[in-house]
């Protein structure tokens, strides 16, 4: 992962929520970096901490949540040391974000044009007229039909796909170096999703941005990302370039995820499952967090948490199987993954 | 499923579901949302027929109309030879013993103030399926069937995870021993690892209890996994219907092809030709004339704007039972017509 052209580097990020039930470690020691001009995908299921990771980068964590530790370096600058005012000049300017539900992130009482223009007025000090002129250009860029009329439209007058395009126009208005897209197409129909994904990838190449794509959809990852980090219960369990991840997944969770996915393009008899469910973040297992659900888990997995270690192929895996310390029989995770293959005593639910 | 017989369990004919739009000073009806517009199909006993389509295509409305959760505007629905639309409300309620539904969000469809035991026994009581003293045993059995523990019987819905709540929804549907279950986006809200568990459960139950499913979903991966036959809807109309294999391997309607090509494949080495559609789904209030897909179809001609295509089969190109509503199946197949993006 040591790329000299790194746009953002996240190091040992820890974000917790302090509730009356105690500390909830939503993100617990996450490392990654995004090379300039590339896309890193963060995949995981609900509660894995993927969205909290992206909100932490934007410093948008609200009480009772707090970034407890770690470093976030953006273009050589320490984001966690910035004042709120400095952060505000970075957000929407150098780092932009698009969310899943455009209707909740757009302001319903302002026109689309006003909302795009705002970015230019705040960050570039343009006059309203100049800003609106530039906004028109953005609407054209994101492929909104009859952009001139749409400048004066309110969010509710647009369809879901069009709103997401408008969101992208706002996000990209100031030509950010990093775009964080948090489930940008999850609320959209597939035909619209295909349009939006193509639009985002096209614009990314055209504008030379880096991108952090947060998603639960492995299909979207395969089609848009260069690198992938798989998160489980607040930690990255596997990191690899996209081809390696899909061809040679190494962590039992990644394998389970891929095998439990119903595919529309191939026939599958029985779906593999991952037994049980994601542990509650206020009651995490002591050892490997996936151990209670892992078909290969042994005592060592239950007792101690493995590190994220470098592998030969340049990827990284957090699993005892891929270390010299592994004391069990030789396992090929991808081929041997089978529900009920072996169970840890006392963890069967 | 291999147990599929040819007896039709459910027969839907010319079903229409229009929702009036009221407006003006007097609140008079000014127009209709044509959510489902004249569709016919049948579901055979023991099979799974899936309805797929994007938001607003009418797939959920169809499911609700069959159960008369919304009264259909026109058409016929026959279940086990009985005309459902001719039944009185009371008779219909009795009929729902045989025809159950599982919704997308189990939390919204089960009473949060009832324990699992109450939820399940209420269903049995209303439908009067078992004498009171046998219900307790049956509840335990149901819990086991859907993979929940006996010790969870007195818990409330909020004490369960999403996947488990969906299992409660399934248990409730099963508690009255139905012949057929309508699954309306039943696994859409679940994470993939949990979704796989619930899908496998649904398949197992079908094998063991000889159930018939009408499976409504937008997810073609899920549909390929669970269905025997698939029906594709677009703006209230059926555009294609076929056995699963034909639909996925030999789609004939341009919309089906687009839909299939638009789904991201979880394999970065697959180079696929992606058809990107222009524009959005038009409004069902004023749907396009002729073929409703013509505003977005890369093959559309004047004929498509004027004439509504019927569902049809071309024996040379399609298997028996595979029908598509397109004027130009042959021309597109032979390459005589080229897409115009």
Interface residues (C-beta under 8 A of the other chain):
Chain A: X45 X46 X145 X159 X160 X161 X162 X189 X190 X191 X192 X193 X194 X195 X197 X198 X216 X217 X218 X219 X220 X221 X222 X223 X242 X243 X246 X247 X256 X257 X258 X260 X261 X262 X263 X264 X265 X267 X268 X270 X271 X272 X273 X274 X275 X277 X278 X349
Chain B: X54 X55 X149 X161 X163 X164 X191 X192 X193 X194 X195 X196 X197 X199 X200 X203 X218 X219 X220 X221 X222 X223 X224 X225 X226 X248 X258 X259 X260 X261 X262 X263 X264 X265 X266 X267 X268 X269 X270 X274 X276 X277 X279 X280 X281
